[in-house]
Amino acid sequence: METNPSPVLTRDSLIHIFTQLEADDLRRAAQVNQAWNDAAETPWLWRKLCLERWIFCNLSDTESEVNSWKKYYLHRSKTEHHMASGRSAVDYTCTTFRGHSDSITGLQYLSNPDHQFDTGICKSLVCTASRDHTLRAWSIQEGKQLWSTPVQEEPLVKLITVPQRDLAITADSKGKLKVWNGQTGDELATSATAFTVCSLVTYNMNNQLYLTVGSGGGALVTLTIPNLSQISHLSVIVADKIDFLLVSPDQRWIVAGANESYDIPAKVLGTELLINSVDDDRLTTDSLPLTGCFTACWLPKKPSRVATLTRSNVTASEISIVTLDIALQKTGHKLEIQAEEVGNFTHKVAGWSNNILLEGHGTNTIILAQGVELKLFSIDGMHLANFRDHKETISGISVDPFRVITASMDLSLRVYTWKRQPNKCLSLESNYHLLGGSHQRSRGFTSVLCDHVSIVGTVLSKNGKDVLKAYYFNL
């Protein structure tokens, strides 16, 4: 009696089944036979895994490669495994960068993190500005300085970078702005202002880059990049400096305020207002006051959602965290900026301090640091986690979709990774310390930043010559 041969699944059928597999199972399926291997190597499957795990995946110029998405997934997940375990000399390499002869006043990544896993070749570049009158670029993986600008006339006090365009922008103590080529350190443009520069943000509108500067006199000045042509000057805050300036993830809104003043309202403005030359009278209708706000942060996965930190007066023992969704609403024949409150809670603090650090994650998670404590809340006040891993004040926070890193004056960095609780709320898992050196030479970390493969922090040195500590995670 004849028997029918076993049915053979088509390639499309195999691919459909493989959509249910995790990465490890997909790699095992590829070893069964040639047909399964062909299906398991389908770029679409690995692209799906990448986009499910990470918010941003940019494969640069390698998308034509058959296995580029697979390479990206394997390289990035392996690096994150090293980041999570943090074993010295096994998972990461630590390098100290010396060269500045004074304090470091600005630290920014010059490299674009979205291009770090497509080829398996990772290169993290950072820029530092210093009161020694120089701007410098460093390669973390190579462990060396790439270039330094000539000594400038005045100390450099502010720094911002535009990684997508290989640009760095500095401000000196007299208000002079300069744009630099990030690959060579060559000066591209300069603009001498008549005010003190307190804050900088950049954004892209209709394929044109803009720089908005917060001044010591309470004005916002907007210029084009890279030629630094001024296009608007608006008086936003009366008789106070704008020392916090934040642009929204969708680049439609800017929050400007004075960190040291609880009684002067911060303001929300549309970037469309800033890039059009208008007079100050427009601010009464084209800005939104945030009373009592002395710092704020945007929630990265909700482009127009901002969390504000407010206080009723200098003696109050409570702060309020109010979360708002910003939108343009049509009223009569005109559009007005309006805010819908989506979260509000109070939190007790010990004594007045404007050194409370506030960061956002996802659409509804708030990270708060004051003193030695790191706390995690939902926007409606649910207390999700509390940590006291540092012995001295937390001086900086870096947040991304994978982890949170705190810098402290105890000369350590603490690494936390995100985890989802059984109730589907997000929380943090405290992992390990990265040490910054000896207290005989250093006073502590003053800031920290991270990209997908590295962590870098500025260390305040006792001799006044600040250094960088960089941690490169091995692939």
N, C-alpha and C positions, 0 to 999 in steps of 0.2 A: 504494500500500500504506500502510495506516495504521500509525503508530508510537505506542507507549504514551508518555504524558507521564512525565517524570522523577519518581520518587517524592519526596514532600515529607515531611521529617522532622517528627514531632509536637514540640510544645513540651517534653514530658517526655523525649523522645529527645534533643533538643538539650541540655537541662539535664544529662542523664546524661553526654553526651560532654564538656560543658564542665567537669565535675568534674575532668577531667585537665589543665586549663589553669592556668597561672600568671596572676597579676594582669594583666601587660602583654598577654598573649595574649587574655585575656578581654575586655579593653578594645578590642582590635583586632577581635575577633569581633563585638562590639556594633555595629560600623560597617558590617557587610555588608548587612543589610537590616532591616526592622522586626521580622520574626519572630525573627531572631538577637538583635536588641537587647533584645526583651522577655525572651528566655531568659537573656541575659547579665546583665540587671539584677535577676535573682532574688535577693532578700536572702539566701536560704539559701546560695548559692554564695559570696557575700562573707563571710558569717558563717563558713563553713568555712575560707576563706583566713585570716581573722583568728585563729581558734582554733588553726590549725596553726602560725601564726607567733608568737603571743603567749600566755603562760600565762593572763593575766587580761584580759578585755575586758568592760567594763561600760558599756552605752549609756544609763544613766540613764533619762530619761523620753522618749527619742526612738525607742524600738523600733517605734513605730507607723509611722514614716516608711518609705516604700518603699526608699529608698536610704541609710538610716542606716548600715548595715554597710559599704557601699561608701565613704561619706564617712569613716567611722572608719578604714578600711584606708588610704585614700589620704592622709589627714591625718597619721596616725601614721607611715607609711612614709616620707613626705616629711620629717618632722621628724627621723627617725632617720638619713636621708641627710645632713642638715645636721650632726647630732651626730657622724657618722663622719668627715666631712671637716674640720670645725672651722675654716673660713676666717673670719677676723675681719671684721666688718661685713657679710659676705655671708651667712654661716650663723648667726651669733648676735649678740646685742646684750649688751654688758657694762655693768652698773650698780654703782656703789658706794653703799651705804646707810650714812649716818652719823646718829647721834642719841644713842647711849649715851655716857655720860661715864665709864665704867669698863669692866672686862673683861666679855666675854660668856661666860656659864657654861652656856648651853643653847641649842641650835638644833634646831628641829623643823618639819617641814611641817605646816601647818594645813589645807591643801587636800587633797582626795581625788584621787589621780592617776588613778583608774579612770574619772573623768568628764571627761577632758580632750580627747577627740577626737570625741565624739559629735556635737557641733554645729559643730566647727571653731573654737570660741572657747575659748582656753586661758587659764587663770588660776591661777597658782601663788602661794600665800600661805604665808609662813613666820612663825614666832614666835621671838623671842629673849628669854632671861632674862639679867639682868646683875647684877653686884655694885653697880650704881648704884641698886638697889632698885626697878627697873621691869621690867615685861614689855611687849614691843612686838610689833605685827604689821605685816608689810610685804607689799605687792603687787609681785611681781617684774616682771611685764609693764608695769604702770603706773609703776614706778619711784618709789614713794612709801610713806611710813609711813601705815598705816590708822588705828591707834590706839595709845595708850600708857596703861597703868594709872597711877593715882596713885602717888606715891613711897611705898613700903612701909617698915615700921619697921626691917626688917633686909635685908641683901643677899640676893638670890635666887641659889640655888646649884644647883638641879635643875629640869628642865623635861621634861614629856612631854605629847603631844597625843593627842586622839582625833578624827581628821578626820571620821569618819562621824557624829559627834555635835556637831561644831563646838565642841569643848572643849579647853582648855589647863589643865594642872595644874602648879603650882609648889611648891617647898619652899624655905624661907629658911634662913639659917645657924643659927637657933635651933630648927628642926624644925617650924615652922608650915607646914601644907599649905593650899593654896587652889585652888579650881576656878574657872575664868574662862570667860565666854561668848566663843567665838572670833570672833564677828561684831562684837561691840561692845566687848569688853574689860571688861565688867561682872563684878564678883565674884558668884559664885553660892553658894559654901559655903566654910567655913574649919574647920580642926581643928588645935588646938595640941597637939603631941606633947611627950613628955618625953625625946626622944632626937635624935641627929644623923641626918639623912637622907642616906644614901650612894648609894642607887639606887632607881629606880622602874620598875615595869612595869604595864601594864593588859591586861585580857583580858575576854572575854565568855563567860559561862556561863548558858545557859538564858535568853537575852535580858536578863540583868542584867550591867552593867559593874562590874568590880572593879579596885581599885588595890592592889597589894602593894608595900610599902616595905621596903627593906633598911636596917637601922639600924647605927649605929656600935657598938652593943653585941652584934652578932651575931644579932639577932632579925628575923623577918619579921612585919610587921604588915599586915593586910588590911582594907580599908575599901570601902564601897560608893561608887559614882559615880552621881549627882553630889553626894549629900548628905554624903559622908565620914563615915558611921557605921562605927565600928570593929566588926569581927565576929570577929577572931582575932588572937592574939599568940603566936608560937612562937619559942623560943630554938633557933636552928639551928646556929650556930657559936659556940663558947665563946671569949669575951674577944677577939673580933676583929670588924672591920667587914665588912659584906657590901657589897663595892663592885662586884661584877658579878652581875647578876640578869637571866636570860634566860627568856622564855616561848616554848614551842614553837609552830610554825606552826598546829597543831591546837588550841592553847590548853589542852591536857590536862596539860602538865608545866612545871615551873619548875626551872632550875638556879640555885643560889645558892652563892657562894663569895667568898673573899678573894684579891684579885689579888696582894697583896704577900706571901702566905704559901704556900710550897710544902709545908709539913708539916701543914697543917690541911685535912682533906678538904672538898671542895665536896660539895653534896648535891643530889640530884634528888628533888623532891616533886611529888605530884599536886595540881593546883589544887583538886580536890574537897576535899582535906584543909584547904586554906587558907580555903575559904569556909564551912567548918563550924567552929563554935567547939569546939575540942578542946584537951586539955592536952598538955604537952610529952612525956609518956610515950609517946604515939602515934608519935613520931618514930623510935623504935627499930625499928619494923616498917613504918612508912609513908614512909620516906625511904631513899634509896640513896646511900651514901658513895662519893665519887670521890677516891681517895687521890692526893695530889700534884698535883691539878688547880688551876691558878691562872688559867685562863681557858677559855672554851668557845664554841662556836657551834652553832646548829641548821642542818641541811641542809634548805633550804626546800621541796624537792619530795618529801622523805621525812619526813612530819610528826613522827615520834618518833625521828629519828636525830640524835644529838648527837656532835660531834667535840670532844674534850677535849685540852688542852695540859697535859702533866705533866712534872715534873722530880724526879729522885730526891733531890737535895740542892743546896745553893747553889753548890757548886764544880763541879758536873757540866758538861761541855762539850756534852752532848747533851740534847735535849728529845724527848719521845715524843708523837706525835699518835695517840690511840686513839679510834676511832669505834665508838659503841655504838647499838644499837636498843633503846629502852626500851619495856617492855610490862608489863601486869599479868598475873601467872600465878597460877593457883589451886594452893595447896599445902595439902593436907588440906581443912580447912573454911574457909580464909581466902585472900584475895587478897594477893599480895606484889609489890612493884616489883622487876623483874629486868631485867638488861641482857645482851644478846647482842653479843659483840664481832664487828664486821664489817670492821674495818680496824685496822692497827697498824704504825707505822713510826717510826724515829728520825731526827733531823735535827741536825747539828752547828751550834752557835751560838758566836759569839765573845763570851765573857764573860757574866756574869749580868745579865739585864735582864727586868723584868716588863712592859716596853713592847713586847712582841711582839704584833702585831695578827693576829687570826685571823678569817676569814670563810668561809662555805660557799656553794656554788652547786650547784643541781640536786640529785642524789642521792649523788654520789661525788666532788665536786671541792672541794679545800681551797685557800684563798688565804692566804698567810703573808707578813707584812712585818716586817722588823727592820732598823733602820738605813736605808740607802738602797736595800735590795734588796726586790723583790717576787717571790715565788716561787709556783708553781702545782704542786699535787700531786694525784694520785688518792688515795682514802682508803687504798689499800694501799701507797702510797709511790712510785708511778711519778712521776718528775720530768717535768712537762709543759712548763714554761716558766720562764725566769728573766729579770728585767729590772733594769737599773741606770740608769733614766732621770733620777732625781733626784740633785742634788748634796749635799743635806742630808737629815736624817732624815725618813722618812715618818711623818706625824703622824695620819693618818686615812685610812679606806677606805670607799667606798660601792659596794655591789654590787647589781646588778639583772639580770634575764634578758637584757638587751641589752649591758651594758657594766660595766666596773670603773673607778672613778675614785680616784686617790690624791692626797692633800694632803700637802704637804711644807713644812718650815721654810725651804726655798729660795725660798719665795713663788711657788710654781707648783702647778697641778693637772695631773695627767697622765691622759689619757683612753685607755682600752683597750676594744676591742670583742671579743666572743666569736666564735670561729670553730671549725669542726669540721675536724679533721685527716683525711687519707686513711684512717687506722686507726680512725676514728670517735671518737677521743678529743677532748675539748674542749681548746682552748688560747686564748690571748689574742693579739691583734694590737695593738701599740703604735701609737697614732695621732698625738697632738699634745699640746702644752702649752697650758694657759690660764694667763695671767700675772696675778698679783695686785697688781701695783703696784711701787713703789720701795722698796728697802731703806733709804733715807734716813728713811722714815717708819714702816716696818713691819718686823716681825721674821720673819713667816712665817705660813702657814696652820696653824691648829690643828685644824680639823675640816672635813668635807665631806659634803653630802647631795645626792641628785638625785631628781627625779621624771621623768615621761616627756618633759617639754619643757624642763627647766631644771636647772642645777647651781648650788648655793650653798655658799659656804664662809666660815668666820669667820677674820678676819685679826687677828693680835696686833699692836697698834700700840705704837710706842715711847713715845708720850705717855700710854699707859694707856687710851685711848679706842678700844676695839676696833671694827672695822667689818665689814660684810658685803660680799662680792663675789658678785654674781649674774650668771649667764650664761643668757640666754633664747634658745632656738633658734627661728629663724624658720620659719613655715609657708609 
